[in-house]
Amino acid sequence: MVYLLHFHDRISPNHTTQHYVGFTDSLSDRISDHLAGTSGVALIRAAKQRGIKFTVVRVWRGNRKLERHLKKLKNAPKFCPCCNQKPWELYPDGKLKPAREVTGNRLKEYLLFA
């Protein structure tokens, strides 16, 4: 699964990042690691040290290749429903098979029971 985190505040005045794209096989375990500060991601450790909370805003069924693709775009805010009223969709032109997004109750199930 590929997921998008939205931080509730900017990491610092000089570092304006408010998003993180990650990949995992177990979303609930990975989010638990992020919340505990044991995930190994420097950005999330910095947010935790500063008391900045985050929300899982989008999840796609996909692999590391999709994660790399999203990171290379360097446009995570465009996919974020917290930052945009009309967030970008993956492969909107229909040329490629879209990665299925998990939202709503299904997302809650993945977070709670995966």
One Martini backbone bead per residue (centre of mass of N, CA, C, O) as a GRO file, in nm:
protein
  114
    1MET     BB    1   0.099   0.035   0.018
    2VAL     BB    2   0.004   0.369  -0.038
    3TYR     BB    3   0.070   0.678   0.141
    4LEU     BB    4  -0.075   0.987   0.281
    5LEU     BB    5   0.053   1.251   0.467
    6HIS     BB    6  -0.079   1.508   0.689
    7PHE     BB    7   0.032   1.786   0.831
    8HIS     BB    8  -0.089   2.029   1.062
    9ASP     BB    9   0.203   2.144   1.012
   10ARG     BB   10   0.484   2.284   0.975
   11ILE     BB   11   0.798   2.189   1.052
   12SER     BB   12   0.912   2.476   0.952
   13PRO     BB   13   0.988   2.780   0.829
   14ASN     BB   14   1.219   2.640   0.633
   15HIS     BB   15   1.024   2.372   0.632
   16THR     BB   16   0.727   2.327   0.433
   17THR     BB   17   0.650   2.052   0.489
   18GLN     BB   18   0.318   1.846   0.485
   19HIS     BB   19   0.429   1.569   0.349
   20TYR     BB   20   0.394   1.200   0.310
   21VAL     BB   21   0.530   0.927   0.127
   22GLY     BB   22   0.441   0.574   0.148
   23PHE     BB   23   0.534   0.227   0.216
   24THR     BB   24   0.338  -0.084   0.277
   25ASP     BB   25   0.204  -0.392   0.407
   26SER     BB   26   0.132  -0.248   0.701
   27LEU     BB   27  -0.040   0.014   0.796
   28SER     BB   28  -0.082  -0.009   1.103
   29ASP     BB   29   0.217  -0.054   1.176
   30ARG     BB   30   0.334   0.201   1.043
   31ILE     BB   31   0.168   0.409   1.200
   32SER     BB   32   0.264   0.321   1.477
   33ASP     BB   33   0.560   0.390   1.423
   34HIS     BB   34   0.515   0.688   1.370
   35LEU     BB   35   0.382   0.756   1.647
   36ALA     BB   36   0.646   0.644   1.808
   37GLY     BB   37   0.919   0.716   1.634
   38THR     BB   38   1.023   0.415   1.479
   39SER     BB   39   1.047   0.437   1.146
   40GLY     BB   40   1.308   0.621   1.033
   41VAL     BB   41   1.177   0.902   0.975
   42ALA     BB   42   1.286   1.217   0.995
   43LEU     BB   43   1.029   1.385   0.949
   44ILE     BB   44   0.858   1.242   1.171
   45ARG     BB   45   1.045   1.294   1.407
   46ALA     BB   46   1.032   1.603   1.388
   47ALA     BB   47   0.729   1.625   1.432
   48LYS     BB   48   0.721   1.487   1.708
   49GLN     BB   49   0.915   1.686   1.856
   50ARG     BB   50   0.703   1.935   1.774
   51GLY     BB   51   0.394   1.826   1.792
   52ILE     BB   52   0.313   1.715   1.511
   53LYS     BB   53   0.046   1.615   1.345
   54PHE     BB   54  -0.127   1.347   1.164
   55THR     BB   55  -0.284   1.237   0.852
   56VAL     BB   56  -0.450   0.998   0.679
   57VAL     BB   57  -0.565   1.079   0.344
   58ARG     BB   58  -0.427   0.844   0.160
   59VAL     BB   59  -0.487   0.529  -0.021
   60TRP     BB   60  -0.304   0.284  -0.213
   61ARG     BB   61  -0.285   0.034  -0.426
   62GLY     BB   62   0.058  -0.066  -0.409
   63ASN     BB   63   0.393  -0.005  -0.474
   64ARG     BB   64   0.709   0.117  -0.482
   65LYS     BB   65   0.671   0.236  -0.762
   66LEU     BB   66   0.443   0.430  -0.684
   67GLU     BB   67   0.592   0.583  -0.469
   68ARG     BB   68   0.819   0.691  -0.652
   69HIS     BB   69   0.636   0.839  -0.847
   70LEU     BB   70   0.515   1.039  -0.638
   71LYS     BB   71   0.787   1.157  -0.541
   72LYS     BB   72   0.888   1.262  -0.822
   73LEU     BB   73   0.660   1.477  -0.858
   74LYS     BB   74   0.649   1.681  -0.614
   75ASN     BB   75   0.295   1.681  -0.544
   76ALA     BB   76   0.138   1.605  -0.278
   77PRO     BB   77  -0.067   1.845  -0.239
   78LYS     BB   78  -0.241   1.768  -0.495
   79PHE     BB   79  -0.352   1.490  -0.341
   80CYS     BB   80  -0.470   1.661  -0.107
   81PRO     BB   81  -0.779   1.711   0.058
   82CYS     BB   82  -0.679   1.942   0.259
   83CYS     BB   83  -0.553   2.137   0.014
   84ASN     BB   84  -0.792   2.033  -0.184
   85GLN     BB   85  -1.096   2.021  -0.343
   86LYS     BB   86  -0.935   1.893  -0.613
   87PRO     BB   87  -0.776   1.631  -0.618
   88TRP     BB   88  -0.571   1.438  -0.751
   89GLU     BB   89  -0.549   1.174  -0.973
   90LEU     BB   90  -0.478   0.871  -1.081
   91TYR     BB   91  -0.486   0.843  -1.401
   92PRO     BB   92  -0.721   1.032  -1.549
   93ASP     BB   93  -0.699   0.939  -1.867
   94GLY     BB   94  -0.708   0.603  -1.874
   95LYS     BB   95  -0.439   0.464  -1.987
   96LEU     BB   96  -0.410   0.358  -1.704
   97LYS     BB   97  -0.427   0.161  -1.447
   98PRO     BB   98  -0.567   0.224  -1.163
   99ALA     BB   99  -0.522   0.279  -0.845
  100ARG     BB  100  -0.674   0.179  -0.569
  101GLU     BB  101  -0.864   0.347  -0.348
  102VAL     BB  102  -0.874   0.407   0.006
  103THR     BB  103  -1.172   0.482   0.191
  104GLY     BB  104  -1.318   0.542   0.466
  105ASN     BB  105  -1.408   0.250   0.601
  106ARG     BB  106  -1.178   0.095   0.465
  107LEU     BB  107  -0.954   0.260   0.596
  108LYS     BB  108  -1.027   0.194   0.886
  109GLU     BB  109  -0.984  -0.109   0.857
  110TYR     BB  110  -0.682  -0.095   0.785
  111LEU     BB  111  -0.596   0.053   1.047
  112LEU     BB  112  -0.730  -0.160   1.259
  113PHE     BB  113  -0.694  -0.472   1.094
  114ALA     BB  114  -0.412  -0.512   0.928
   0.00000   0.00000   0.00000
